Amino acid sequence: MNKKIAVIGSGFGGIASALRMKSLGFEVTLIERLQDLGGRARVFNRNGYKHDAGPTVITAPFLFNELFELFDEKLEDYLNFQSLDPWYRFYFHNGQQFDYKPSIEDTILEIERFSKKDADGYRKLINHSKKIFNVGFLKLSDKSFHSFWEMIKQIPSLISLQSYMSVSSLVNKYLKNPFIRKAFSIHPLLVGGDPHTTTSIYALIHYLERKWGVYFCMGGTGKIIDELESLALKNGIHIMKNTDVTEIVTLKDKVHSLVLNNDKEILFDAIICNADPPTVYKEMIKTKLPQRTFKPEPMIQYSMGLFVLFFGTKKQYPAVAHHTIWLSERFKDLLKDIFEKKTLSDDFSLYLHRPTATDSSFAPEGCDSFYVLCPVPNLQGSINWDREGERLKDRIISELSKTILPNLEKVIEEVFWMDPNDFKKDYRSMHGAGFSIAPIFSQSAWFRYHNKDPKLKNLYFAAAGSHPGAGIPGVLSSAKVVEKLIKKDFKIN
């Protein structure tokens, strides 16, 4: 085959798309605007400390296996996935802790420390989550929803699974203790959604974790990117780094070529965008196009922004788990401040990543490496991050020093951070949103950006903003959807 395909963006969805296209026989060019592949999964190295900048939780690892198997390779020859225990540790405002464990029995023992009545409720939640998983993940995650009739066919299943409910409402139906409710409602935040408005379809994550587990890749997600890049180069994929796409040129009902930041124009037979769909339509395609989503553009709801704090410590904190969810007293009102009011509150909730709990290579000997993710309003709020970034950094360090990282202020070093302005600048994310558009019901499946443009016959999307959504399983599944569409469009058996 002498057909040429360009993939814009080298996040997990982009590099997976490039590998899948190469396995079909296309001539593939992977274009990345940063100096290294990975997009949000890039890596920062600071004076002996290593930090994965983006996703850190690995679930559904078979999706990575599939990419190596495309070229008759075995993932285990290149990557080592370690199962974690606990999966997450929850730290509540009153000092109580809850460990979310690999076995249901151990998790129930933890739940019973808070509420014996919720043990049975948790079993019922897992059973409900399994039913959603069997439809939402197994049947729909790698199916295209570019046809409205495909959506119509799924309505009976979606109604029967109560997908019109929010994740929080579904969890509250089965669990009563306020602390346990919080713990089992946080998953939408990992894909950019408020649990109180995110469709309960995303409750499938509970069972997805139960089915395949929660892992960390030794060497980090950056190691995964490195090995996928090696796989791509070994199989003849052309990679262009430090290269931005300034325009996607259209001709009638097709994409014709790409104009790059060096003013070079290259012709392609198809384009796959791992870039943020709203940015693609607003900034990269200059020709006027019809509305591309079910909602008018001003009505689209975006995910929250992220303030990501990176630092090292000159001592180790062995009592701190690999993944910690640090929750403030407020939960629903805090999320309303972030998602609706778009104001920066005095309090916050945090996700704390300590990779040195599992992999000592992330820090100098006797030290720890940390990454703290704090949900904040996106750039639709009027926050001066040049001023507030420093203040938020100080408040986070102070609170951690008082709680799970005693004396942090005395041992912290190599401190830096990213705020929503950096997400807009580095990743061309609309409004600096951390996960593209929010995963509410009216922005899911057919209502989300389609994996294939409705008018331009050779423009495709494998990105967080397209179906099925954000998160590593989401974007890897998005690449599978695009593969099926292109096989059909290019008549490949």
TAKA-V358765 format. One record per run of one state. SS is the DSSP state (alpha for helix, beta for strand, coil for the rest). FROM is the first residue (numbers start at 1). LEN is the number of residues. If there is no record, write none. Layout:
((SS,FROM,LEN) (SS,FROM,LEN))
//
This chain:
((coil,1,3) (beta,4,5) (coil,9,3) (alpha,12,13) (coil,25,2) (beta,27,5) (coil,32,7) (alpha,39,3) (coil,42,1) (beta,43,4) (coil,47,2) (beta,49,4) (coil,53,5) (beta,58,1) (coil,59,3) (alpha,62,8) (coil,70,5) (alpha,75,3) (coil,78,3) (beta,81,3) (coil,84,4) (beta,88,4) (coil,92,5) (beta,97,4) (coil,101,3) (alpha,104,9) (coil,113,4) (alpha,117,20) (coil,137,11) (alpha,148,13) (coil,161,5) (beta,166,1) (alpha,167,8) (coil,175,3) (alpha,178,6) (coil,184,2) (alpha,186,6) (coil,192,6) (beta,198,2) (alpha,200,13) (coil,213,2) (beta,215,3) (coil,218,3) (alpha,221,14) (coil,235,3) (beta,238,3) (coil,241,4) (beta,245,7) (coil,252,2) (beta,254,7) (coil,261,4) (beta,265,3) (coil,268,2) (beta,270,4) (coil,274,3) (alpha,277,8) (coil,285,12) (alpha,297,3) (coil,300,2) (beta,302,1) (coil,303,2) (beta,305,9) (coil,314,9) (beta,323,4) (coil,327,5) (alpha,332,10) (coil,342,8) (beta,350,4) (coil,354,1) (alpha,355,3) (coil,358,2) (alpha,360,3) (coil,363,5) (beta,368,9) (coil,377,8) (alpha,385,18) (coil,403,5) (alpha,408,4) (beta,412,7) (coil,419,1) (alpha,420,8) (coil,428,2) (alpha,430,3) (coil,433,4) (beta,437,1) (coil,438,2) (beta,440,1) (alpha,441,3) (coil,444,1) (alpha,445,3) (coil,448,1) (beta,449,1) (coil,450,2) (beta,452,1) (coil,453,6) (beta,459,3) (coil,462,4) (beta,466,1) (coil,467,5) (alpha,472,18) (coil,490,4))
//
